[in-house]
Amino acid sequence: MKKCDIIIPIYNSPEWVKMCVYALYKNTPREYMGKVLLMNDNSDELTCQCLENLKRKYPNVEIYKNEENLGFIKNVNKGMEKTEADYILLLNTDCLLSKNTIPKLIDHMEQNKKIGLICPISSNAANLSYDIPENYSYMQVDELFYENFKGMNFDACTVVGNCLMITKECKDKVGYLDEVYGMGYGDETDYQFKAHSKGFEAKVAIDTYVYHKSEVSFGTSPEKQKKLEHNRSIFFERWGKEYEKKMAEYQKNDPIKYIKDNLKIKQKPEPEVLFFLPDIHQNAGGVHVVVDIVNYLNINGCFANILTERMHEYKEIMLFTPTFMKNIKNVKPKCIVGTIYPSIFYCEAIARYYDIPSVNFLQGHEVCFDNGEIYTWAELACRNSQNILAISHFLQQKCKENFNKEAVVIQNGINVDLLYQEKKKINEKIQITMSFRDTFLKGDFILKEILKKLTLKDYNIEINVIYKNETMFPINNSNIKINFYQGPLDRKQIGNILKNTDIFIDASLMEGFGLMPLEAMAAGAVPILAESFGIDEYAIDKENAFIIKEVNNADKYIEKVEYLLENREELNRMRQNALQKSLEFDVDNKIQKYIEYFRNVKKQQVILTDIEKEASQKWNVSEEMLVEKNIAQPEEVSTKRKIYIKILSLFPKTLKNKVKNFLKKLIND
């Protein structure tokens, strides 16, 4: 079996590096993979740490670090020098492979020995781009391409370097990328035309599609535009006539036009799982969890998407184009998942409309939200759920005790690869981090008193304060350095704060799980936490954390801070325990549980809940009435009746009209 070495040039962007390597290993059969060369071009500390974690996790990974930033071309060439495999794949960190990308590209080359270079179509690749349609993930687009265009390739006018396969024979005869192109841009096209002069063909495989973000490492700036113009002038001086000829041929046989003219897109894509997330925004941990799950499900071939009403600025990776509520009738999900109590009512209605199972994805003890003012709504949502998936055993217990509902548990996961620091040294000046979340239940008032007390003495500390909205902080001692970080922060920003954190303080009074203390543990910090139920999943008092039972007594938190300041060996012992515990919650190990769970749920028959049966008897809505009031056609009565019953009996008064209007639109549009 001929193997392919993968060269990944890396400059910062650890979140993309991690996802790139994850997708590579998930979607490539091992027999095709040779070495995976992570070419570190003098990246920042967080990226270097991520690379070491990836090497620990995956086989055949080799890391090469440049002591100074060499730029894309020199960095790639160093990688090309280190490979003798039959095939080489140049892969950008912001490019994610689909199922069997490497075998498919190899197969094209095996079928035509003249091919020296080949690339796939991607979501962002100059003249070889195809946008991800609404309701689809990049993996679904790849599946569509393979179904419609299996084995087809076109001549390339310009190959794209984000995912470019080169044969060993081509490399041996053409050599390496030309370093006259400096930091990059135009180098792969120059290489292509050199390959043409040696008798090799360059192709675009239209049965293969990958995700490409673009501009992750280089960014966009006026300086970039100057480099582009400079490199264009070099290229056209060398290859202008040949390029014009090739472009004329390309325009007559444009692969993107061919795809658009011939691709058969399903009128109603059928995601295996559709999460209803009313708002997608940067400021809520629960949003990040859901988006991550959908990303990971898709990379693993379990097609998933998010149904949303509003899309705000979102800074993290999203490998799909969401479905907007106004277009709900354009998809036919096989399972619908509510993500917060108001969404459960909509999800149950959609589930009845399509006769599909529904899931209440419970991420918090929702009856306590808003100081308990929505207790009845949250309880009704829970009691009315067909299935409940909880992120902690604490939430599972509450469902059983309070509502007599069974819940399945898949504990929350964290992105260990971006955080884990096995060799971290304790700072000479201890760094303490706290996160203010602008909510009473999250204990901000206690954190402020702790902050005040920490600045009353000359502790040898530095304090990191993460906060959302403008507020006043009680600070007494100006000799203590305090770093303020106003959110919403992206994961890299949070990672950079946590990597220097020795002690993490969280005074939250109610956590369904509590992600940030666990992330702090993975980064090598010892958390001091209020006893708030969900943290028991990972925090063990005096072993890897301190758990404060007198949750509103700031002095108790200060006592533990002083203890750790005076006992560095104990701080280090607890830190090591925290690191080891955090590995149990690696999100990579959780995703298979989600896949199995949702695929089991899909097999369920949809049945009326006890509450619906009671409502049916109570209201006694006749089929004739539904037809008379134009709520449903006679042949649709069975399904529509269930929906109408729900409108009449299950929703709180303040929600009833809104939901009723939504359901009427769903039925009649």
N, C-alpha and C positions, 0 to 999 in steps of 0.2 A: 504493500500500500504506500503510495507516494504521500508525503507529508507536507504540511505548510507551516512555516515559521511566521509568527505574527510580530510585527514591529510596531510598537505604540509609542510615538514621541510625546513626551509629557512636560508641560510647563504649567504648574499650579492646577487649579480646578479639580481638587480631589474628589468632589461629589460625582463628577463626570467620569473620572478615572475608575472609580469603584463600579459605577453602573456599566461602563464599557466592558470591563473585565468580567463582570457578572454575566452580562448578555453573551459574551464570547463563549464562556464555558457552558452556559445553559443551552446554547443553540448550536454547538459544534460537536459532532461525534469525536470521541477521544482518538480514534484511529487516524483521523485526519490531522490532528494537532501535533506539531513539533514543539519548538521552543516558543515561549511568549516573552519577548524582550521588552521590558519596561525601560525606556530610554529617558531618564530623569535629567532634564536640562536645567539643573540648579534651581529646582523648585523650592517653595517655602516649606517650613517645618511641618505644617499640617499635611501637605502632600507627601513628603518623605515618610512620615509616620504611616499614612494610608498604604503606601507601596509595600512597606515592611509587613503590614497586616495581610495584604493580598498574597504576598509570597508565602506567608505562614499557612494560608488557607488553600492555595491552589498548587497543583503539580506543574513542574516544568517552567516555572516563572523565574526569570533572571532579571536582576536590576542593575543598570549601569548609570552611574551618576556623574555628570559633568561638574567640575569644580567652578566653572564659570558658564554663563549662558552663551551657548554656541549658536542658537537659532535653529529653526526647524530643519533646514537642509543638512547642515553638518551633523545634527543629532541623528537624523534618519540614516545618513551615510555611515555613521558609526555602527548603527544597527545592521545595515546591509553587509558590512564587513564581517559580521559575526555569524552569518548564516550561510549554510551550504544546502539548505533544503531544496526540494524540487520546485516548490512554490513559495513565494514570499507575499504576505499581505501587509501593506502599509495601512494602518488603521488609526484615525484620529481619535482622541479621547472623547470627543463629543459625538462619536458615531457608534450606534448600537446595532449589532448584527441581528438578523432574523433567523428563523429556523433553517439550518442547513445552508446558510449563505456561502460558507467556504466550500462544501461539497458541490454546490451548484455551479460556482465559478470554476472550480477545477474541472467539472464535467464539460463545460463549454470548451475549455482549453484542450481537454483530451480528445474531443470530437474534431477539433481543428488545430493541428500542430503548428500552424502558422501564427496563431495568436500569441503575442508576447505580453500584452497587457489587457486587462479587462476590469471593468467596474460595474456596479449595479446602479439602478435608479435610486434616488434618495429624496428625503423631504426638503432638502436645502442643498442644491448643488448646481448653481448657475443655470446652464442650458439643459441640465439633466434632472430637473426638479419636478416632483409631482406632490402637490399638497395633500395632507391627510384630510379626507372629507369629514364633515361633521358626523358624529355617531361612530367613528371608526378609530381604531388604534393602528399604529404603524405595522404591527404584526398581522392584523387583518388585511391591510393593503398588500402586504407581501403574499399572503395566501391567495388573494384575488389575482395578483400578477402571475403567480405560479399556475393557478387553475386556467387562466386565459392564454398564457404565452409560454408554456413549458418548452424549454430548449431553444427559445428564440433569442438572437442577438443582432445588433445593428453595428455598422461601422461607426466609430466615434470620431467626431470632429475634434473634440478635446476631452480626454479622459478626466475623471475627477479623482483627486488624491486623497479624499477623506476615507475611501475604502477602495484601494487599488491593488489588484493582484498582478504579480510579475513572475514570469517563469525564470528558473535558474539559467536557462540557456540565454534568455534575453538579458539578464543581468550580466552574465559573463561576457557577452559581446558588446553591450552598450555601456556598461560600467555603472557609475553612481549618478545621483542628481548633481547638476552643475551648480557649484557654489557661487558662481557669479550672480545668482539670483538672491544672494544675501540671506535675509531671514525667511524668505519664502515668497510665494505667488508666482505662478507661471512655470515653475520648475517641472511639474509633472507633465505639462503640455510640451515643454521643450524635450523632455525625456521621450515622450511619445513620438515626436517627429524624428529624433535620432534613431529610435527603434524602427520607424518606417524606412529610414535610409539603409538599415541593415536587413531589410526584408521581412520585418515582423508586422503583424496586423494588430490594431487596437480596437477593442470591441466594447459595446455596452450591452450587458445582459438584462433584457427587459422582463425576465421571469423572476427577478430578484430585486427586493426593495429593502432599504435600510433607513434607520432614523439618523438624521444629521442636524444638529443644532446650529453649528457654524459660529465663528467668532468667539468661542469660549476662551481660547488661550491668547489670541492676538488682540481681540477687542476691535473697536472701531474708533478711528481718530483721523485728523488731517494728515498726521505723519504716515498712517497706513495708505491713504490715497496717494501720497507722493511716492511711496514704495511701489504701489501698483502701477503708476504711470511709468516709473523708471524701468520696472521689469517688463512692461508691455513693449517699451521701445527696444529693449534688448531682444525680446522674442521676435518682433516683427522685422527687425533688421536681419535676423537669421533666417526666419521661416515665413516671411510675409506672403510670398507667391504661393508656396505650398499650402499655407493655411487658407488663402482665398479659394484655391481649387477644392480643398477638402470641405470648406464651408458650403460651397455651391452644391457639392454632391450631398452633403448632409441635409441641406434644406429641402432637397428633392425626396429625401428618405428620412425624415425627422422622427426619431423614436418616440418622443413625447407626443407628437401629433398622432402617431399611429396608436399609441396607448389610449389617448383620449377618444379616438374614433372607434376603437374596437373593444375597450374594456367594458365588460358587462358587470355593472355594480348592482348588487341586490337592492331592490326598492326599499325593503325594510330589513336592515341588518339585525341579527338576532344575538346580541351579547348574552353570554352565559350568565353574567351578573351585571345588574345595573344598580349602582348606588345613587340614592337621592340625597344630594348635598345642596341645600337651598342656596348657600353662598360659598363660593370658592375665593378665599382670601388668605393673606399671609399671617394673620394675627391669631389663629386658633390652632392649638396642637392637634385637635381632633380632625381638622381639615387635612393636615399633613399626613396623619395616619391613613386616612381614606385614600388620598392621592397615591401614597406609597403602595398601598395594597393593590390598587388598580394597575399601577405601573408594573409591579412584580407579577401579578396575575397574567398580564399581557405578555411579558417576556417569556413566561413559562407556557405560553400557548393556551391559556384559559382566558378567552376574550371577555373583557370587562370594560365598563365605561361609567361615567358619572352623569346623572341627570341633574341639572342645576337651573336656578332662576336667574342668578346674577354671577358674573365673572369679574372679580376685582383684580388688582395687581397681585400676581402670584410669582414669586421669585424662584421656586424650586422646579425640578424636572417634572415634565408632564408629557407622557409619550402617547397621547391620544387627544382627539378633539372632542370636547364634551357635547352632550345632547342638551339643548335648552328646552325648558318646560313647554314653550309654545310649539315645539316640534315633537312632542312625545309620541304623536301618532306615526312618526316616521321610523320608529324602531319597534321591535317585538321582542322584548327581553324574555329570558327563560327563568329569571329570578329577580325580584326587586328587593332592595335593601334600604331601609330607613336609617338615618344616622343621628337623629335627634328627635325628641318626643313629638314636636308638631309634624314632622315629616312622616311619622308612622301612619297617620290617618290617610294621607295621600297615597302612600305605598300600598296600604291595604286595599284602597279603592282601585288602584291600578292593577293590583294582583287579581282582584275579582273580575275586573274588566277583561283581562287577558287569560284568566283561569291559570295563573301561575303561582308558585309559592312565594311568600314574602319573609323577610328577616328583619328583626329589630336589632341593629348593631349597637349595643349598649356600651358606651365609653365612660359614663359617669353615673353617679347616684343622682339621677335627674330630678327626683322628687325634692331634693334640697336646693335646686337652683332657684335663683331670685328669692332667696330667703324663705323658700318653701311656699311661695305664693301660687306656684303652678303644680302643687302636689297632686291634685285631682287629675289634671290633664296628663301628667307624666304617668300616674298610676293607670289611667284609662288606656294610654298608649301601650303600656307594658302588658296589661291584662288582655288587651285585644290583639296582641301579636301572635301570628302563627308560630314563628320561631324566634328565639332570642339567642344571640351570640354575644357573649360578654367578654371583656378584656381581662377580667380578674376573677378569682374565686370569691372575693368579697362581694362583687356585684351578683355573682351567681347565688350566693347565700341570701342576699337581700331579696332577690326575685322570689326565691322559694319561701322565705319567712313572711314577707309582707304581702305577696300577691299570689302565692301558691302557683307560681309559674316556673317551669324547668328551663334552665339556660345551659348552653354549651359554652365552655371556656376555651378560648385561644388567647393566651397571655400576650400583651403588647410586646413588640420587639423594637430594638433600637439599631441604628446603623453603626455597629461596632467598628467596622473597618475605618470609619472616619474619626473615631474617638480614642480607640484603645492605645494606651501608652505603657507598654510593659517596662521600659527603661527610664521612665520619668523620675527626675530627681526632685526632692522637696525644696522649695524656694527658701533661701536664707531669710527673706522677709515673706512671711506666710501670706498667701493671697486667699481672701475670703470673698465668695460670690453670693449675692442674693438677687432674686427676681421678683419684682413687684408687678402684680397682675391686675391691679385696679378693681379688685373684687373683695368684698368683706370675707367671704368664705375661704379665700386664698391667704388670709392672715396678714394683709399688708400693714394693718395697725400694729401688729406684734413686731413685724420686721422693722418698722420705723423706730420702735422703742429699742430694739436690739442694736440698730444702727447708732442711735443716740448713745447708748451705753458703751459701745465699742470705741466711740470717739471721746469718751470721758477720761480715758487713761492713755498712757504712752505705750500701747502695745506695738510690737514690731510686726506690723501688718500692713497690707495694702488691700483696699476693698473695691470690688467690682459691683456696680449697681446697674441692673437691667430694669428698665421701666417702660411703660406704654405711653401714658399721657403726662403732660406737664403737672408736676406736683412739687410741694416743698418738702425737703428732707431735713430732719433735725440733726445737724452736725455741729459738734462742739470743738473738736481738736483739728486745727488746720495743718498740724504736722503729719497727720495720717493722710497718705495719698488715696484719693477716691476717684475711680474711673467711672464715668457715667456713660451708659449706652442706651439711647432711646430707640425702642423698637417701632415697627416689627423688624427683627433681625433675621437674616437668612441663616442657613445651617452652618455655612462656613464661618460667619461672624461669631455665632454661638460657640462653634468648635474652637476658635482661636481664643475665646475667653476661658473656656473650660480647660484647655490644655495647660494653662498656667494656674489653675485653681487648685488649692490644697484642701480647703474646707468649703462646703456648699451648705447654706442654711435655707431651709424651706419651712415656713410656719403655717402651711396650708391646713385648714381644719377639716377639709373634705376632699379626698382624692379617690377616684375610682381605680386608679393605678398609680399615676404620678410618673410621667416620663422623664422630666428634667433631672430629678435626683439620680435616676438610674443612668442617664447619660453622663452626669458628673462622675459617678462611680467608674464608668468605662474610661473616662479621661484621667482617672487616678486621683480623684478627690474623695474625701470622707464626708458624707452628708450628716448634718444635724437636723433632724426632722420632727415636726409635730406628729404625734400619733394620730394618723388619719386613715386607718383601715387599709386602703388599697396598697399602701407602701409595704405592707407585710409580705407581698409577693416576692420581694427581693431584699429588703432592709432587715438586718438581724442586729438587734441592740447589742452594743459593745463588741461585736464581731467585725462588721463592715460599716456600721453606722451608729449614731446615737439617736434614740427615739425618746422624745420628751413627752412625758405623760401629762404634766401640768402645762398644757399647750399655750395658755395665755400668760405664762410667767416668763418674762424676758430674761430674768436672772438665771433660769435653768439652762437656757441656751448659752449664755455667757460663761457659765461654769464649765460647760463642755469645750467651748473655744479655749478657755484658759488651760484646761487639762491638756489639750492637744498641743498648745503652744509650749507647754513646759515638758512634754513627753514626746520628743521627736521619734523615738523608736516605736512608741505605741501608734503614733500617727502613720508611720510607715507600715507597721503590721496590718492595721485596719485598711490602709490603702491597698495593699496586696490582696487582702480578702475581697475588697470591693471590686478590684479588677477581675478576679477569677469568677465572682458571682455574675458580673455583667456579661460574660461570655455565654451564659446560658440563655440570654435573651437576644442573641443575634437574629435580626429580622430575616436573614437568609434562611435560617432554619425553621422559621414560622410559616413561610409561604406555602409549603406543601400541605400543611394542615388546613390552610384556607381553601386550597384547591379541592382537597378531599371533602371538606365540609360543604362547600357550595355545590359540588357535583352530587353529593348525597341528597342535599335539600331539593335539587332539581327533580329528583325522582318521586317526590311526594305528590300525593293526590291532594287537590285543594278541597278543604272541607270548611263548613261554617263553624266558627268558634261558638262557645257557649253564649257569649254576649249577643252574637248575631241571632242565634236561635231564640233567645229571650226577646230580642227586639222584634223579630218577625211575628212572634205570638202577640206581643204587646200592640203593635201597630196594625197588623193584619192588612198589609197593603195588597190589594188585589191586582192580578195581572191586567184586568180590564182597565183599571185606573191608570196604570203605567202607560198603556197604549193610548187611552183617551187624552191624557195630558201630554202626549207626544214625548214622553221620556224614553220610550223604546218601541221598536217595531215588534210585532207579535213573535217573530222567530228569535228575537234577541231577549225576550222577557226574562228567561232564567238568570242570565248573568246580570242584566240591568236591575232586576229586582233586588239582588243582593246589594248593589251599589246604592239604590234608593233607600233601602232599609238603613244603610249606614248613615246616609245623610240625615234621615229623620231622627235617629235614636242615639247615635254613638258620639257625635261631636259636641263639645262644649258650645254654648250659645254664641260665644264670641268668635268661634271658628266656623260655625255652621254655614253661614251665608257664603263665606269665601270658598269653602270646600264644595258647597252645593254648586256654585257657579262654575268652578273648575270641572266638576264631574259632568255637568250638563254640556259643557264645551267638549269634553272628552267623548261623550256619547254622541253628540249631534254633529260635530265637525265632519 
